[in-house]
C-alpha cells in the first residue's frame, strides 16, 4: 500500500478518535491522536502535488499540539532553558535569509520608486493600526493584546516572496520591499511599538532597536556577504539553510506555545480569530491600496501579500528579549502557521486567475 494511502488512513482514524474523545469530554487524553493526525496528514500532503505546500504547516500544527498537551517537555532539557535558544536560532534564520538575498535586491527602489514607497507606507501603516484596533477590542490582558500590535509592527519576511511568486505577483517588487522594510525595521518598529503599544506595556525603544539590529540586521548583513563571496562554494550550507530555517521557526513557535499554554487554554479560540482577521484584513487592504494608486494587478497582488504576511520570527524574538514570551509572544506564534495557510490558499487562487496584459 502506498505511503500516501497509509498516511491518509492513519490520519482518518486519528481524526475519528480525536473527535470521539472531544465529544465524550475526554479531550485531555486526546493528545497522541491529535499529534499523530497532523503528522500523518502532513505526510500524506507531501505526496500530493495539490496539497504539498501545506506539509510544513501540518508539521507545525503537530508540534504545537505536542506543546499544548505536554508543555513541560518543551521548557527545560537538563540545565538548558529552551527559550534561551530562540535568539540564536532567529539569528541563524536571518543569516539564511541574507544568503538568499543580494545587494541588487535593494536597487529596486531606484527602478520603481513610487511602487516601493507605496508598499513601505502600506506595510507600516495598515498592519500596525489593524493590530491596535484588534488589541483594543480584544479585552485580553495588556501584554497579550500588545502581541497583536507587535506582529503588526514588524516587516514582512521571506515567506512573502515565495507566496508572491506562486501568486504570479511582482517577485522583484516583493524581494525589494522585504529587503527595504527589514532594513528600516530597527528604526520604525520600536517607534511604532512605543507609540501604539505604550499604553499596554512598557516599551524601551532603544533596547528594541538594538535587539532588531543584533537579531536581524547583523545576521542578514553577514548572509549578504556570504552570498556575495562564498555562494556556491559551500554547497552543503546552501542546501542546509532553508531546512534549518524552517526547523528553527517551527521550534520557536513550539517553545512559545508551551510557555503560554495556560493563557492559550483560556483565550486560544478568540486569539486565533483575531489573528486570522488581522492577516486577512492585511491582504485585503494591501490589495485595495494598490488599486487606489492604480498599480498593475501584479503589483496589487504583491502589496496584498507583503502587507498581510509578517515576520513572525522577529516578533517572537522581540517578545523573548522583552521577557514576555508567554504573553506578548503568543500572537506572533499563532500568526505564523495561520499566515502560511491563508497565503498558500491565496496563492493557489491567484495562480489560476490569469493576468491580462493590460493589467
C-alpha positions in Angstrom: 0.0 0.0 0.0 1.5 3.4 -1.0 2.7 5.6 1.8 0.2 8.3 0.9 -2.7 5.9 1.3 -1.4 4.6 4.6 -0.8 8.1 6.0 -4.3 9.2 4.9 -5.9 6.1 6.6 -4.0 6.8 9.8 -5.0 10.4 9.7 -8.7 9.5 9.3 -8.5 7.0 12.2 -6.8 9.6 14.4 -9.3 12.2 13.4 -12.3 10.0 14.4 -10.6 9.0 17.7 -9.9 12.7 18.5 -13.5 13.7 17.7 -14.9 11.0 19.9 -12.6 11.9 22.8 -13.5 15.6 22.5 -17.3 14.9 22.3 -17.1 12.5 25.2 -15.4 15.0 27.4 -12.0 13.3 27.4 -10.1 15.9 25.4 -7.3 15.9 28.0 -6.2 12.4 26.8 -6.6 13.1 23.1 -3.0 14.4 22.7 -1.4 11.4 21.0 -4.3 11.1 18.5 -4.2 14.8 17.6 -0.4 14.8 17.2 -0.4 11.7 15.0 -3.3 13.1 13.0 -1.3 16.2 12.0 1.9 14.2 11.3 0.0 11.7 9.1 -1.9 14.4 7.3 1.4 16.2 6.6 2.9 13.0 5.3 0.0 12.4 3.0 0.2 16.0 1.8 3.9 15.6 1.0 2.9 13.1 -1.7 0.2 15.3 -3.2 1.0 17.9 -5.8 -2.0 19.9 -4.9 -1.5 20.0 -1.1 2.3 19.7 -0.8 2.6 23.3 0.2 0.6 22.6 3.4 3.0 19.8 4.6 5.2 22.2 6.6 2.2 23.8 8.3 0.7 20.4 9.3 4.0 19.5 10.9 3.9 22.9 12.8 0.4 22.0 14.0 1.7 18.7 15.2 4.5 20.4 17.2 2.1 23.0 18.6 -0.3 20.2 19.6 2.5 18.5 21.4 3.4 21.7 23.2 -0.2 22.2 24.3 -0.6 18.7 25.7 3.0 18.3 27.1 4.3 21.8 27.7 6.8 20.6 30.3 8.7 18.7 27.6 9.4 22.0 25.8 10.5 24.0 28.8 13.9 22.7 30.1 16.2 20.0 28.9 18.6 19.2 31.7 20.1 22.6 32.7 19.2 24.2 29.3 16.2 26.6 29.2 14.9 26.0 25.7 13.7 29.6 25.4 17.3 30.7 25.6 17.8 29.2 22.1 15.2 31.5 20.4 17.5 34.4 19.8 20.5 32.4 18.4 18.0 30.4 16.2 16.5 33.6 14.9 19.9 34.9 14.1 20.7 31.7 12.1 17.3 32.1 10.3 18.1 35.7 9.4 21.6 34.7 8.2 19.9 32.2 6.0 17.6 35.0 4.7 20.7 37.0 3.9 22.3 34.2 2.0 19.2 34.1 -0.3 19.4 37.8 -1.0 21.9 40.0 -2.9 22.8 43.7 -2.8 20.9 44.1 -6.1 17.7 43.4 -4.2 18.0 46.9 -2.7 18.2 48.6 -6.1 14.6 48.0 -6.9 13.8 51.3 -5.1 15.6 53.1 -7.9 13.8 51.2 -10.7 10.3 51.6 -9.2 10.4 54.3 -6.5 6.7 55.1 -6.5 5.6 51.5 -6.0 8.2 50.8 -3.4 7.2 53.9 -1.4 3.6 52.9 -1.6 4.5 49.4 -0.3 6.5 50.8 2.6 3.8 53.2 3.7 1.1 50.5 3.4 3.2 48.0 5.4 4.0 50.4 8.3 0.5 52.0 8.4 -2.1 49.2 7.7 -0.8 46.3 9.9 0.2 48.4 12.9 -3.2 50.2 13.0 -5.1 46.9 12.5 -3.0 45.5 15.4 -4.0 48.4 17.6 -7.7 48.0 16.6 -7.8 44.3 17.4 -5.8 44.7 20.6 -8.3 47.4 21.7 -11.4 45.3 21.2 -9.9 42.0 22.3 -10.3 42.5 26.1 -7.2 40.4 26.6 -4.8 41.3 29.4 -2.5 44.1 28.2 0.6 42.0 27.5 -1.3 39.5 25.3 -3.1 42.4 23.5 0.3 44.1 22.9 1.3 41.0 20.9 -1.3 41.8 18.3 0.3 45.2 17.9 3.8 43.7 17.8 3.0 41.3 14.9 1.6 44.3 13.0 4.7 46.5 13.6 7.3 44.0 12.2 8.2 43.9 8.5 7.3 41.1 6.1 9.6 38.1 5.8 10.9 35.8 3.1 7.7 33.7 3.1 6.0 36.6 1.3 8.5 36.3 -1.6 7.6 32.6 -2.1 3.8 33.3 -2.0 4.2 36.3 -4.4 6.0 34.0 -6.9 3.3 31.4 -6.6 0.5 34.0 -6.9 2.1 35.4 -10.1 2.8 38.7 -8.5 5.8 41.0 -9.0 8.6 39.0 -7.4 11.2 41.7 -7.9 9.0 44.2 -6.1 8.3 41.7 -3.3 12.1 41.0 -2.8 12.8 44.7 -2.8 10.1 45.5 -0.3 11.2 42.7 2.0 14.8 44.0 1.9 13.9 47.7 2.4 11.3 47.0 5.1 13.7 44.8 7.0 16.4 47.4 6.8 14.0 50.1 8.2 12.7 47.9 10.9 15.3 48.8 13.6 14.0 52.4 13.5 10.3 52.1 12.5 9.3 49.0 14.6 10.4 50.4 18.0 8.8 53.8 17.2 5.5 52.2 16.3 5.6 50.0 19.3 6.3 52.9 21.6 3.5 54.9 20.1 0.8 52.3 19.7 1.6 49.7 22.4 3.0 52.1 25.0 -0.4 52.2 26.7 -0.5 48.4 27.0 3.0 47.6 28.2 6.3 49.5 28.9 8.3 49.8 25.7 12.1 50.5 25.7 12.5 51.8 22.1 16.3 51.9 22.2 16.6 48.4 23.6 14.2 47.1 21.0 16.3 48.9 18.3 19.4 47.1 19.4 17.5 43.8 19.6 16.5 44.1 16.0 20.0 45.1 14.9 21.6 42.1 16.6 18.9 39.6 15.6 18.2 40.8 12.1 20.5 43.4 10.6 23.8 41.9 11.6 23.0 38.3 10.6 21.4 39.4 7.3 24.4 41.6 6.6 26.7 38.6 7.1 24.4 36.5 4.9 24.7 39.1 2.2 28.5 39.0 2.4 28.4 35.2 2.3 26.2 35.2 -0.8 28.5 37.8 -2.4 31.8 36.0 -1.9 31.0 32.3 -1.0 27.8 31.4 -2.7 28.1 28.0 -4.3 31.4 27.3 -2.7 29.9 25.8 0.5 27.2 23.7 -1.1 26.2 21.8 2.0 25.5 25.1 3.7 23.5 26.4 0.8 21.3 23.3 0.9 21.0 23.2 4.7 20.0 26.8 5.3 16.4 26.5 4.0 15.7 23.3 6.0 17.4 24.8 9.1 15.4 28.0 8.8 12.1 26.1 8.6 13.0 23.9 11.5 14.1 26.9 13.6 10.8 28.7 13.0 8.9 25.6 14.0 11.0 25.2 17.1 10.4 28.9 18.1 6.6 28.6 17.7 6.6 25.3 19.7 8.6 26.9 22.6 6.3 29.9 22.8 3.2 27.8 22.6 4.4 25.6 25.5 5.3 28.7 27.6 1.9 30.3 27.0 -0.1 27.1 27.3 -2.2 28.3 30.2 -3.2 31.5 28.5 -3.9 29.8 25.2 -6.3 27.4 27.0 -8.4 30.3 28.1 -8.2 32.7 25.1 -7.0 30.4 22.3 -10.0 30.5 20.0 -10.5 34.3 20.4 -6.8 34.9 19.7 -6.9 32.7 16.6 -9.9 34.5 15.3 -8.4 38.0 15.9 -5.0 37.0 14.4 -6.8 35.5 11.4 -8.8 38.7 10.9 -5.6 40.7 11.2 -4.0 38.6 8.5 -7.0 38.7 6.1 -7.6 42.4 6.6 -3.9 42.9 5.8 -4.3 41.1 2.4 -7.5 43.0 1.6 -6.3 46.5 2.5 -2.9 45.9 0.9 -4.6 44.9 -2.4 -7.1 47.8 -2.2 -4.2 50.2 -1.6 -2.6 49.1 -4.8 -5.9 49.6 -6.7 -6.3 53.1 -5.1 -3.0 54.1 -6.6 -3.8 52.5 -9.9 -1.0 49.9 -9.7 -0.9 46.9 -12.0 -2.7 43.7 -11.0 0.7 42.0 -10.4 1.8 44.9 -8.1 -1.6 44.8 -6.3 -1.2 41.1 -5.6 2.3 41.8 -4.3 1.2 44.6 -2.0 -1.6 42.3 -0.6 0.9 39.6 0.3 3.7 41.9 1.6 1.2 43.7 3.9 -0.7 40.6 5.0 2.4 38.4 5.8 4.6 39.4 8.6 8.0 38.3 10.0 6.6 36.2 12.9 10.1 35.0 13.9 11.3 38.5 14.5 8.2 39.4 16.6 8.7 36.2 18.6 12.4 37.1 19.2 11.5 40.6 20.3 8.9 39.2 22.7 11.6 36.9 24.2 14.1 39.8 24.6 11.3 41.7 26.4 10.9 38.8 28.8 7.3 38.4 27.7 7.5 35.2 25.6 4.4 33.6 27.3 2.2 36.7 26.7 3.4 39.1 24.0 4.8 36.2 22.1 1.5 34.4 21.7 0.0 36.4 18.8 3.2 36.0 16.7 3.3 32.3 17.4 -0.3 31.9 16.2 0.1 34.3 13.2 2.9 32.3 11.6 1.1 29.0 10.9 -2.2 30.8 10.0 -0.3 33.1 7.6 1.2 30.1 5.8 -2.2 28.5 5.3 -4.0 31.6 4.1 -1.0 32.6 2.0 -0.9 29.2 0.3 -4.7 29.3 -0.4 -4.5 32.9 -1.8 -1.5 31.9 -4.0 -3.4 28.9 -5.3 -6.4 31.1 -6.1 -4.4 33.8 -7.9 -2.2 31.3 -9.7 -5.3 30.0 -11.5 -6.5 33.5 -12.3 -4.6 34.8 -15.3 -3.5 38.4 -15.5 -4.4 40.3 -18.7 -1.6 42.1 -20.4 -3.3 45.4 -19.8 -3.2 44.8 -16.1 
